[in-house]
Amino acid sequence: MANENKTFELQSSETDFDYEQLLELESSLENNLKDVVEHIDQLDIDREKLQNNEYLQESIENIVWEQVQLQLAAQIGEEFIKENKGQTLDLRKEAHIQTA
């Protein structure tokens, strides 16, 4: 009988949880669930955007326009160097301070 009592005490002590630990666990699980739901909502929004032709067209236009700007900047930079006989544009503060 004493052995059975020890076994029961061990089993009951294993199942005893601190109430605050349970609250922390619940809070943690709720936060994780919120994050998962937000991620799923964002995925739904992204899927809808990808299925929308106007959004796809706008995205492609933005990418093409960005590439055009980069190409223009590179070409203008090369022309600047040619016109200034190999000197590059130095925007550092030290390069523009005039000493008297």
Sequence and secondary structure as in RCSB ss.txt:
>XXXX:A:sequence
MANENKTFELQSSETDFDYEQLLELESSLENNLKDVVEHIDQLDIDREKLQNNEYLQESIENIVWEQVQLQLAAQ
IGEEFIKENKGQTLDLRKEAHIQTA
>XXXX:A:secstr
 HHHHHHHHHHHHHH   HHHHHHHHHHHHHHHHHHHHHHHHHHHHHHHHH HHHHHHHHHHHHHHHHHHHHHHH
HHHHHHHHTTT      GGGT    
